[in-house]
Amino acid sequence: MADWALTKQHQLSLGFTHSERAPQIQELFANGFHFATRSYEIGKANLHKELSNNLDLGYHFNADWMTAEFTLFHNWVDNYIYQQRSSDQLFNLKRAVETLKFRSP
């Protein structure tokens, strides 16, 4: 994070972060009923880690009578891991159960 004091009342800030998240074990190898969500989950063993780059640009105003802060941000994400609903339905005790598959673009 970098901060610049333009004047006593006006400051700018700029930040860049990078993060990574490896797939969780259930995202890789799930293959069964999940009782808490009443869904059948199917993992995907070849998922790659998620990558995220984040940029923040901020403006800060400080005065005796007011303080204000505005921040703009943008995130770039690659290999986002999510659960995708399947059109397949399983029936358990005559109630529909949703099938969820872990995916990554």
C-alpha positions as CSV (number, residue, x, y, z in Angstrom):
1,M,0.0,0.0,0.0
2,A,1.3,3.4,-0.9
3,D,0.0,6.7,0.5
4,W,0.6,10.2,-0.7
5,A,-0.3,13.3,1.3
6,L,-1.1,16.0,-1.3
7,T,-2.0,18.5,1.4
8,K,-3.0,18.3,5.0
9,Q,-6.6,17.6,4.0
10,H,-6.1,15.5,0.8
11,Q,-4.4,12.1,0.6
12,L,-4.3,9.5,-2.1
13,S,-3.6,5.8,-1.6
14,L,-2.9,2.9,-4.0
15,G,-2.7,-0.8,-3.2
16,F,-2.1,-4.0,-5.1
17,T,-2.5,-7.5,-3.7
18,H,-2.2,-11.0,-5.1
19,S,-3.7,-14.1,-3.5
20,E,-4.0,-17.7,-4.3
21,R,-6.3,-20.5,-3.0
22,A,-5.8,-24.2,-3.5
23,P,-8.9,-26.3,-4.0
24,Q,-10.3,-27.8,-0.8
25,I,-10.4,-31.6,-0.5
26,Q,-14.2,-31.7,-1.0
27,E,-14.0,-29.6,-4.1
28,L,-11.5,-32.2,-5.5
29,F,-12.9,-35.5,-4.4
30,A,-16.5,-35.1,-3.2
31,N,-18.9,-37.8,-4.5
32,G,-21.8,-38.2,-2.3
33,F,-24.8,-36.8,-0.5
34,H,-24.3,-33.6,1.6
35,F,-26.9,-33.8,4.3
36,A,-26.7,-30.2,5.5
37,T,-27.5,-28.8,2.0
38,R,-29.6,-31.7,0.8
39,S,-27.5,-31.9,-2.3
40,Y,-25.3,-34.5,-4.0
41,E,-21.8,-33.1,-4.6
42,I,-19.4,-34.3,-7.3
43,G,-15.8,-33.1,-7.1
44,K,-13.4,-32.5,-9.9
45,A,-9.9,-33.9,-9.3
46,N,-8.0,-31.6,-11.8
47,L,-9.0,-28.2,-10.4
48,H,-6.2,-25.6,-10.4
49,K,-5.6,-23.0,-7.7
50,E,-7.6,-19.8,-7.8
51,L,-5.5,-16.7,-8.5
52,S,-6.7,-13.2,-7.6
53,N,-5.1,-9.8,-8.3
54,N,-6.7,-6.8,-6.6
55,L,-6.2,-3.0,-7.2
56,D,-7.4,-0.3,-4.8
57,L,-7.3,3.5,-5.4
58,G,-8.4,5.7,-2.6
59,Y,-9.0,9.4,-1.9
60,H,-9.1,10.7,1.7
61,F,-10.4,14.1,2.8
62,N,-9.9,15.3,6.4
63,A,-11.1,18.6,7.8
64,D,-12.3,19.8,11.2
65,W,-15.9,19.6,10.2
66,M,-15.9,16.4,8.0
67,T,-13.9,13.3,7.1
68,A,-14.6,11.5,3.8
69,E,-13.1,8.5,2.0
70,F,-13.7,7.1,-1.4
71,T,-12.2,3.9,-2.7
72,L,-12.3,2.4,-6.2
73,F,-11.3,-1.2,-6.6
74,H,-11.0,-3.9,-9.2
75,N,-10.4,-7.7,-8.9
76,W,-9.1,-10.0,-11.6
77,V,-9.8,-13.7,-10.8
78,D,-8.5,-16.7,-12.7
79,N,-9.6,-20.4,-12.2
80,Y,-12.5,-19.4,-9.8
81,I,-13.9,-22.5,-8.2
82,Y,-17.7,-22.7,-7.7
83,Q,-20.5,-25.1,-7.4
84,Q,-22.6,-25.5,-10.6
85,R,-26.1,-26.8,-10.3
86,S,-26.8,-29.8,-12.5
87,S,-30.0,-30.5,-14.3
88,D,-29.8,-34.1,-13.0
89,Q,-32.1,-34.7,-10.0
90,L,-31.9,-37.6,-7.6
91,F,-34.9,-38.6,-5.6
92,N,-34.6,-39.5,-1.9
93,L,-37.7,-40.2,0.1
94,K,-39.8,-38.7,-2.7
95,R,-38.1,-35.3,-2.4
96,A,-36.0,-33.7,-5.1
97,V,-32.3,-33.5,-4.3
98,E,-30.1,-31.0,-6.1
99,T,-26.8,-32.2,-7.8
100,L,-23.9,-29.8,-7.4
101,K,-20.6,-30.1,-9.4
102,F,-17.5,-28.2,-8.6
103,R,-16.2,-26.3,-11.6
104,S,-13.5,-23.9,-12.8
105,P,-13.4,-22.1,-16.1
